[in-house]
């Protein structure tokens, strides 16, 4: 058994060209095809030093099209537009497992729609006491007493000290 194929019949004897030696293919000579080999597992078979060897398939060309960037950022992943889903709905879209996925949640009632001209803003603090909010300094310290006609500064100072002590309690 040789590695050279039989010569092709000449069409034009004047233009005879030498053809390079080619390897044998599995379909060209059936006696080279090993028994129990898988179909398509090799492109052909060659004989090297009396041993039959399979010819491997050629390398694939992966440069057919440029690779596009298909990834998404973390923010885009979490805030993407998703259809409204809930646990008991029919024909939910399949998604990867996520314990907080909207498709696993129970259906919620719609939020109440406010009246057309109603405002939901409240200008109050529940922890703030408004009982004496707008009391001025004059109202805090004016008690309605008659004018003090005393001229002794010690006596005036003592009565003022007592009034302040009572107001701070």
Contact map, one row per residue, 1 for C-alpha under 8 A:
1110000000000000000000000000000000000000000000100100000000000000000000000000000000000000000000000000000000000000000000000000000000000000000000000000000000000000000000000
1111100000000000000000000000000000000000000000100000000000000000000000000000000000000000000000000000000000000000000000000000000000000000000000000000000000000000000000000
1111100000000000000001110000000000000000000001110000000000000000000000000000000000000000000000000000000000000000000000000000000000000000000000000000000000000000000000000
0111110000000000000011110000000000000000000000000000000000000000000000000000000000000000000000000000000000000000000000000000000000000000000000000000000000000000000000000
0111111000000000000011110000000000000000000000000000000000000000000000000000000000000000000000000000000000000000000000000000000000000000000000000000000000000000000000000
0001111100000000000000000000000000000000000000000000000000000000000000000000000000000000000000000000000000000000000000000000000000000000000000000000000000000000000000000
0000111110000000000000000000000000000000000000000000000000000000000000000000000000000000000000000000000000000000000000000000000000000000000000000000000000000000000000000
0000011111000000000000000000000000000000000000000000000000000000000000000000000000000000000000000000000000000000000000000000000000000000000000000000000000000000000000000
0000001111100000000000000000000000000000000000000000000000000000000000000000000000000000000000000000000000000000000000000000000000000000000000000000000000000000000000000
0000000111111001000000000000000000000000000000000000000000000000000000000000000000000000000000000000000000000000000000000000000000000000000000000000000000000000000000000
0000000011111000000000000000000000000000000000000000000000000000000000000000000000000000000000000000000000000000000000000000000000000000000000000000000000000000000000000
0000000001111111000000000000000000000000000000000000000000000000000000000000000000000000000000000000000000000000000000000000000000000000000000000000000000000000000000000
0000000001111111000000000000000000000000000000000000000000000000000000000000000000000000000000000000000000000000000000000000000000000000000000000000000000000000000000000
0000000000011111000000000000000000000000000000000000000000000000000000000000000000000000000000000000000000000000000000000000000000000000000000000000000000000000000000000
0000000000011111100000000000000000000000000000000000000000000000000000000000000000000000000000000000000000000000000000000000000000000000000000000000000000000000000000000
0000000001011111110000000000000000000000000000000000000000000000000000000000000000000000000000000000000000000000000000000000000000000000000000000000000000000000000000000
0000000000000011111000000000000000000000000000000000000000000000000000000000000000000000000000000000000000000000000000000000000000000000000000000000000000000000000000000
0000000000000001111100000000000000000000000000000000000000000000000000000000000000000000000000000000000000000000000000000000000000000000000000000000000000000000000000000
0000000000000000111110000000000000000000000000000000000000000000000000000000000000000000000000000000000000000000000000000000000000000000000000000000000000000000000000000
0000000000000000011111000000000000000000000000000000000000000000000000000000000000000000000000000000000000000000000000000000000000000000000000000000000000000000000000000
0001100000000000001111100000000000000000000000000000000000000000000000000000000000000000000000000000000000000000000000000000000000000000000000000000000000000000000000000
0011100000000000000111110000000000000000000000000000000000000000000000000000000000000000000000000000000000000000000000000000000000000000000000000000000000000000000000000
0011100000000000000011111000000000000000000111000000000000000000000000000000000000000000000000000000000000000000000000000000000000000000000000000000000000000000000000000
0011100000000000000001111101100000000000000111000000000000000000000000000000000000000000000000000000000000000000000000000000000000000000000000000000000000000000000000000
0000000000000000000000111111100000000000001111000000000000000000000000000000000000000000000000000000000000000000000000000000000000000000000000000000000000000000000000000
0000000000000000000000011111110110000000001110000000000000000000000000000000000000000000000000000000000000000000000000000000000000000000000000000000000000000000000000000
0000000000000000000000001111110010000000000100000000000000000000000000000000000000000000000000000000000000000000000000000000000000000000000000000000000000000000000000000
0000000000000000000000011111110000000000000000000000000000000000000000000000000000000000000000000000000000000000000000000000000000000000000000000000000000000000000000000
0000000000000000000000011111111110000000000000000000000000000000000000000000000000000000000000000000000000000000000000000000000000000000000000000000000000000000000000000
0000000000000000000000000111111110000000000000000000000000000000000000000000000000000000000000000000000000000000000000000000000000000000000000000000000000000000000000000
0000000000000000000000000000111111000000000000000000000000000000000000000000000000000000000000000000000000000000000000000000000000000000000000000000000000000000000000000
0000000000000000000000000100111111000000000010000001000000000000000000000000000000000000000000000000000000000000000000000000000000000000000000000000000000000000000000000
0000000000000000000000000110111111101000000010000000000000000000000000000000000000000000000000000000000000000000000000000000000000000000000000000000000000000000000000000
0000000000000000000000000000001111111000000000000000000000000000000000000000000000000000000000000000000000000000000000000000000000000000000000000000000000000000000000000
0000000000000000000000000000000011111000000000000000000000000000000000000000000000000000000000000000000000000000000000000000000000000000000000000000000000000000000000000
0000000000000000000000000000000001111100000000000000000000000000000000000000000000000000000000000000000000000000000000000000000000000000000000000000000000000000000000000
0000000000000000000000000000000011111110100000000000000000000000000000000000000000000000000000000000000000000000000000000000000000000000000000000000000000000000000000000
0000000000000000000000000000000000011111100000000000000000000000000000000000000000000000000000000000000000000000000000000000000000000000000000000000000000000000000000000
0000000000000000000000000000000000001111110000000000000000000000000000000000000000000000000000000000000000000000000000000000000000000000000000000000000000000000000000000
0000000000000000000000000000000000000111111000000000000000000000000000000000000000000000000000000000000000000000000000000000000000000000000000000000000000000000000000000
0000000000000000000000000000000000001111111000000000000100000000000000000000000000000000000000000000000000000000000000000000000000000000000000000000000000000000000000000
0000000000000000000000000000000000000011111110000000011110000000000000000000000000000000000000000000000000000000000000000000000000000000000000000000000000000000000000000
0000000000000000000000001100000000000001111110000000011110000000000000000000000000000000000000000000000000000000000000000000000000000000000000000000000000000000000000000
0000000000000000000000111110000000000000011111000000011100000000000000000000000000000000000000000000000000000000000000000000000000000000000000000000000000000000000000000
0000000000000000000000111100000110000000011111100001111000000000000000000000000000000000000000000000000000000000000000000000000000000000000000000000000000000000000000000
0010000000000000000000111000000000000000000111110001111000000000000000000000000000000000000000000000000000000000000000000000000000000000000000000000000000000000000000000
1110000000000000000000000000000000000000000011111111100000000000000000000000000000000000000000000000000000000000000000000000000000000000000000000000000000000000000000000
0010000000000000000000000000000000000000000001111111100000000000000000000000000000000000000000000000000000000000000000000000000000000000000000000000000000000000000000000
0000000000000000000000000000000000000000000000111110000000000000000000000000000000000000000000000000000000000000000000000000000000000000000000000000000000000000000000000
1000000000000000000000000000000000000000000000111111000000000000000000000000000000000000000000000000000000000000000000000000000000000000000000000000000000000000000000000
0000000000000000000000000000000000000000000000111111100000000000000000000000000000000000000000000000000000000000000000000000000000000000000000000000000000000000000000000
0000000000000000000000000000000100000000000011110111110000000000000000000000000000000000000000000000000000000000000000000000000000000000000000000000000000000000000000000
0000000000000000000000000000000000000000000011110011111000000000000000000000000000000000000000000000000000000000000000000000000000000000000000000000000000000000000000000
0000000000000000000000000000000000000000011111000001111100000000000000000000000000000000000000000000000000000000000000000000000000000000000000000000000000000000000000000
0000000000000000000000000000000000000000011111000000111110000000000000000000000000000000000000000000000000000000000000000000000000000000000000000000000000000000000000000
0000000000000000000000000000000000000000111100000000011111000000000000000000000000000000000000000000000000000000000000000000000000000000000000000000000000000000000000000
0000000000000000000000000000000000000000011000000000001111100000000000000000000000000000000000000000000000000000000000000000000000000000000000000000000000000000000000000
0000000000000000000000000000000000000000000000000000000111110000000000000000000000000000000000000000000000000000000000000000000000000000000000000000000000000000000000000
0000000000000000000000000000000000000000000000000000000011111000000000000000000000000000000000000000000000000000000000000000000000000000000000000000000000000000000000000
0000000000000000000000000000000000000000000000000000000001111100000000000000000000000000000000000000000000000000000000000000000000000000000000000000000000000000000000000
0000000000000000000000000000000000000000000000000000000000111111000000000000000000000000000000000000000000000000000000000000000000000000000000000000000000000000000000000
0000000000000000000000000000000000000000000000000000000000011111100000000000000000000000000000000000000000000000000000000000000000000000000000000000000000000000000000000
0000000000000000000000000000000000000000000000000000000000001111110000000000000000000000000000000000000000000000000000000000000000000000000000000000000000000000000000000
0000000000000000000000000000000000000000000000000000000000001111110000000000000000000000000000000000000000000000000000000000000000000000000000000000000000000000000000000
0000000000000000000000000000000000000000000000000000000000000111111000000000000000000000000000000000000000000000000000000000000000000000000000000000000000000000000000000
0000000000000000000000000000000000000000000000000000000000000011111100000000000000000000000000000000000000000000000000000000000000000000000000000000000000000000000000000
0000000000000000000000000000000000000000000000000000000000000000111110000000000000000000000000000000000000000000000000000000000000000000000000000000000000000000000000000
0000000000000000000000000000000000000000000000000000000000000000011111000000000000000000000000000000000000000000000000000000000000000000000000000000000000000000000000000
0000000000000000000000000000000000000000000000000000000000000000001111100000000000000000000000000000000000000000000000000000000000000000000000000000000000000000000000000
0000000000000000000000000000000000000000000000000000000000000000000111110000000000000000000000000000000000000000000000000000000000000000000000000000000000000000000000000
0000000000000000000000000000000000000000000000000000000000000000000011111000000000000000000000000000000000000000000000000000000000000000000000000000000000000000000000000
0000000000000000000000000000000000000000000000000000000000000000000001111101100000000000000000000000000000000000000000000000000000000000000000000000000000000000000000000
0000000000000000000000000000000000000000000000000000000000000000000000111111100000000000000000000000000000000000000000000000000000000000000000000000000000000000000000000
0000000000000000000000000000000000000000000000000000000000000000000000011111110000000000000000000000000000000000000000000000000000000000000000000000000000000000000000000
0000000000000000000000000000000000000000000000000000000000000000000000001111111000000000000000000000000000000000000000000000000000000000000000000000000000000000000000000
0000000000000000000000000000000000000000000000000000000000000000000000011111111100000000000000000000000000000000000000000000000000000000000000000000000000000000000000000
0000000000000000000000000000000000000000000000000000000000000000000000011111111100000000000000000000000000000000000000000000000000000000000000000000000000000000000000000
0000000000000000000000000000000000000000000000000000000000000000000000000111111100000000000000000000000000000000000000000000000000000000000000000000000000000000000000000
0000000000000000000000000000000000000000000000000000000000000000000000000011111110000000000000000000000000000000000000000000000000000000000000000000000000000000000000000
0000000000000000000000000000000000000000000000000000000000000000000000000001111111000000000000000000000000000000000000000000000000000000000000000000000000000000000000000
0000000000000000000000000000000000000000000000000000000000000000000000000000001111100000000000000000000000000000000000000000000000000000000000000000000000000000000000000
0000000000000000000000000000000000000000000000000000000000000000000000000000000111110000000000000000000000000000000000000000000000000000000000000000000000000000000000000
0000000000000000000000000000000000000000000000000000000000000000000000000000000011111000000000000000000000000000000000000000000000000000000000000000000000000000000000000
0000000000000000000000000000000000000000000000000000000000000000000000000000000001111100000000000000010000000000000000000000000000000000000000000000000000000000000000000
0000000000000000000000000000000000000000000000000000000000000000000000000000000000111110100100000000011010100000000000000000000000000000000000000000000000000000000000000
0000000000000000000000000000000000000000000000000000000000000000000000000000000000011111100000000000011111100000000000000000000000000000000000000000000000000000000000000
0000000000000000000000000000000000000000000000000000000000000000000000000000000000001111100000000000011111100000000000000000000000000000000000000000000000000000000000000
0000000000000000000000000000000000000000000000000000000000000000000000000000000000000111110000000000000001100000000000000000000000000000000000000000000000000000000000000
0000000000000000000000000000000000000000000000000000000000000000000000000000000000001111111100000000000000000000000000000000000000000000000000000000000000000000000000000
0000000000000000000000000000000000000000000000000000000000000000000000000000000000000001111100000000000000000000000000000000000000000000000000000000000000000000000000000
0000000000000000000000000000000000000000000000000000000000000000000000000000000000000000111110000000000000000000000000000000000000000000000000000000000000000000000000000
0000000000000000000000000000000000000000000000000000000000000000000000000000000000001000111111000000001000000000000000000000000000000000000000000000000000000000000000000
0000000000000000000000000000000000000000000000000000000000000000000000000000000000000000001111100000000000000000000000000000000000000000000000000000000000000000000000000
0000000000000000000000000000000000000000000000000000000000000000000000000000000000000000000111110000000000000000000000000000000000000000000000000000000000000000000000000
0000000000000000000000000000000000000000000000000000000000000000000000000000000000000000000011111000000000000000000000000000000000000000000000000000000000000000000000000
0000000000000000000000000000000000000000000000000000000000000000000000000000000000000000000001111100000000000000000000000000000000000000000000000000000000000000000000000
0000000000000000000000000000000000000000000000000000000000000000000000000000000000000000000000111110100000000000000000000000000000000000000000000000000000000000000000000
0000000000000000000000000000000000000000000000000000000000000000000000000000000000000000000000011111100000000000000000000000000000000000000000000000000000000000000000000
0000000000000000000000000000000000000000000000000000000000000000000000000000000000000000000000001111100100000000000000000000000000000000000000000000000000000000000000000
0000000000000000000000000000000000000000000000000000000000000000000000000000000000000000000000000111110110000000000000000000000000000000000000000000000000000000000000000
0000000000000000000000000000000000000000000000000000000000000000000000000000000000000000000000001111111110000000000000000000000000000000000000000000000000000000000000000
0000000000000000000000000000000000000000000000000000000000000000000000000000000000011110000000000001111110000000000000000000000000000000000000000000000000000000000000000
0000000000000000000000000000000000000000000000000000000000000000000000000000000000001110000100000000111110000000000000000000000000000000000000000000000000000000000000000
0000000000000000000000000000000000000000000000000000000000000000000000000000000000000110000000000011111111000000000000000000000000000000000000000000000000000000000000000
0000000000000000000000000000000000000000000000000000000000000000000000000000000000001110000000000001111111100000000000000000000000000000000000000000000000000000000000000
0000000000000000000000000000000000000000000000000000000000000000000000000000000000000111000000000000000111110000000000000000000000000000000000000000000000000000000000000
0000000000000000000000000000000000000000000000000000000000000000000000000000000000001111000000000000000011111000000000000000000000000000000000000000000000000000000000000
0000000000000000000000000000000000000000000000000000000000000000000000000000000000000000000000000000000001111100000000000000000000000000000000000000000000000000000000000
0000000000000000000000000000000000000000000000000000000000000000000000000000000000000000000000000000000000111110000000000000000000000000000000000000000000000000000000000
0000000000000000000000000000000000000000000000000000000000000000000000000000000000000000000000000000000000011111000000000000000000000000000000000000000000000000000000000
0000000000000000000000000000000000000000000000000000000000000000000000000000000000000000000000000000000000001111100000000000000000000000000000000000000000000000000000000
0000000000000000000000000000000000000000000000000000000000000000000000000000000000000000000000000000000000000111110000000000000000000000000000000000000000000000000000000
0000000000000000000000000000000000000000000000000000000000000000000000000000000000000000000000000000000000000011111000000000000000000000000000000000000000000000000000000
0000000000000000000000000000000000000000000000000000000000000000000000000000000000000000000000000000000000000001111101000000000000000000000000000000000000000000000000000
0000000000000000000000000000000000000000000000000000000000000000000000000000000000000000000000000000000000000000111111000000000000000000000000000000000000000000000000000
0000000000000000000000000000000000000000000000000000000000000000000000000000000000000000000000000000000000000000011111000000000000000000000000000000000000000000000000000
0000000000000000000000000000000000000000000000000000000000000000000000000000000000000000000000000000000000000000001111100000000000000000000000000000000000000000000000000
0000000000000000000000000000000000000000000000000000000000000000000000000000000000000000000000000000000000000000011111110000000000000000000000000000000000000000000000000
0000000000000000000000000000000000000000000000000000000000000000000000000000000000000000000000000000000000000000000011111000000000000000000000000000000000000000000000000
0000000000000000000000000000000000000000000000000000000000000000000000000000000000000000000000000000000000000000000001111100000000000000000000000000000000000000000000000
0000000000000000000000000000000000000000000000000000000000000000000000000000000000000000000000000000000000000000000000111110000000000000000000000000000000000000000000000
0000000000000000000000000000000000000000000000000000000000000000000000000000000000000000000000000000000000000000000000011111000000000000000000000000000000000000000000000
0000000000000000000000000000000000000000000000000000000000000000000000000000000000000000000000000000000000000000000000001111100000000000000000000000000000000000000000000
0000000000000000000000000000000000000000000000000000000000000000000000000000000000000000000000000000000000000000000000000111110100000000000000000000000000000000000000000
0000000000000000000000000000000000000000000000000000000000000000000000000000000000000000000000000000000000000000000000000011111100000000000000000000000000000000000000000
0000000000000000000000000000000000000000000000000000000000000000000000000000000000000000000000000000000000000000000000000001111100000000000000000000000000000000000000000
0000000000000000000000000000000000000000000000000000000000000000000000000000000000000000000000000000000000000000000000000000111110000000000000000000000000000000000000000
0000000000000000000000000000000000000000000000000000000000000000000000000000000000000000000000000000000000000000000000000001111111000000000000000000000000000000000000000
0000000000000000000000000000000000000000000000000000000000000000000000000000000000000000000000000000000000000000000000000000001111111000000000000000000000000000000000000
0000000000000000000000000000000000000000000000000000000000000000000000000000000000000000000000000000000000000000000000000000000111111000000000000000000000000000000000000
0000000000000000000000000000000000000000000000000000000000000000000000000000000000000000000000000000000000000000000000000000000011111000000000000000000000000000000000000
0000000000000000000000000000000000000000000000000000000000000000000000000000000000000000000000000000000000000000000000000000000011111110000000000000000000000000000000000
0000000000000000000000000000000000000000000000000000000000000000000000000000000000000000000000000000000000000000000000000000000011111110000000000000000000000000000000000
0000000000000000000000000000000000000000000000000000000000000000000000000000000000000000000000000000000000000000000000000000000000011111000000000000000000000000000000000
0000000000000000000000000000000000000000000000000000000000000000000000000000000000000000000000000000000000000000000000000000000000011111101100000000000000000000000000000
0000000000000000000000000000000000000000000000000000000000000000000000000000000000000000000000000000000000000000000000000000000000000111111100000000000000000000000000000
0000000000000000000000000000000000000000000000000000000000000000000000000000000000000000000000000000000000000000000000000000000000000011111110000000000000000000000000000
0000000000000000000000000000000000000000000000000000000000000000000000000000000000000000000000000000000000000000000000000000000000000001111111000000000000000000000000000
0000000000000000000000000000000000000000000000000000000000000000000000000000000000000000000000000000000000000000000000000000000000000011111111100000000000000000000000000
0000000000000000000000000000000000000000000000000000000000000000000000000000000000000000000000000000000000000000000000000000000000000011111111100000000000000000000000000
0000000000000000000000000000000000000000000000000000000000000000000000000000000000000000000000000000000000000000000000000000000000000000111111100000000000000000000000000
0000000000000000000000000000000000000000000000000000000000000000000000000000000000000000000000000000000000000000000000000000000000000000011111111000000000000000000000000
0000000000000000000000000000000000000000000000000000000000000000000000000000000000000000000000000000000000000000000000000000000000000000001111111000000000000000000000000
0000000000000000000000000000000000000000000000000000000000000000000000000000000000000000000000000000000000000000000000000000000000000000000001111100000000000000000000000
0000000000000000000000000000000000000000000000000000000000000000000000000000000000000000000000000000000000000000000000000000000000000000000001111110000000000000000000000
0000000000000000000000000000000000000000000000000000000000000000000000000000000000000000000000000000000000000000000000000000000000000000000000011111000000000000000000000
0000000000000000000000000000000000000000000000000000000000000000000000000000000000000000000000000000000000000000000000000000000000000000000000001111100000000000000000000
0000000000000000000000000000000000000000000000000000000000000000000000000000000000000000000000000000000000000000000000000000000000000000000000000111110000000000000000000
0000000000000000000000000000000000000000000000000000000000000000000000000000000000000000000000000000000000000000000000000000000000000000000000000011111000000000000000000
0000000000000000000000000000000000000000000000000000000000000000000000000000000000000000000000000000000000000000000000000000000000000000000000000001111100110000000000000
0000000000000000000000000000000000000000000000000000000000000000000000000000000000000000000000000000000000000000000000000000000000000000000000000000111110010000000000000
0000000000000000000000000000000000000000000000000000000000000000000000000000000000000000000000000000000000000000000000000000000000000000000000000000011111110000000000000
0000000000000000000000000000000000000000000000000000000000000000000000000000000000000000000000000000000000000000000000000000000000000000000000000000001111111000000000000
0000000000000000000000000000000000000000000000000000000000000000000000000000000000000000000000000000000000000000000000000000000000000000000000000000000111111100000000000
0000000000000000000000000000000000000000000000000000000000000000000000000000000000000000000000000000000000000000000000000000000000000000000000000000010111111110000000000
0000000000000000000000000000000000000000000000000000000000000000000000000000000000000000000000000000000000000000000000000000000000000000000000000000011111111111000000000
0000000000000000000000000000000000000000000000000000000000000000000000000000000000000000000000000000000000000000000000000000000000000000000000000000000011111111100000000
0000000000000000000000000000000000000000000000000000000000000000000000000000000000000000000000000000000000000000000000000000000000000000000000000000000001111111110000000
0000000000000000000000000000000000000000000000000000000000000000000000000000000000000000000000000000000000000000000000000000000000000000000000000000000000111111111000000
0000000000000000000000000000000000000000000000000000000000000000000000000000000000000000000000000000000000000000000000000000000000000000000000000000000000011111111100000
0000000000000000000000000000000000000000000000000000000000000000000000000000000000000000000000000000000000000000000000000000000000000000000000000000000000001111111110000
0000000000000000000000000000000000000000000000000000000000000000000000000000000000000000000000000000000000000000000000000000000000000000000000000000000000000111111111000
0000000000000000000000000000000000000000000000000000000000000000000000000000000000000000000000000000000000000000000000000000000000000000000000000000000000000011111111100
0000000000000000000000000000000000000000000000000000000000000000000000000000000000000000000000000000000000000000000000000000000000000000000000000000000000000001111111110
0000000000000000000000000000000000000000000000000000000000000000000000000000000000000000000000000000000000000000000000000000000000000000000000000000000000000000111111111
0000000000000000000000000000000000000000000000000000000000000000000000000000000000000000000000000000000000000000000000000000000000000000000000000000000000000000011111111
0000000000000000000000000000000000000000000000000000000000000000000000000000000000000000000000000000000000000000000000000000000000000000000000000000000000000000001111111
0000000000000000000000000000000000000000000000000000000000000000000000000000000000000000000000000000000000000000000000000000000000000000000000000000000000000000000111111
0000000000000000000000000000000000000000000000000000000000000000000000000000000000000000000000000000000000000000000000000000000000000000000000000000000000000000000011111
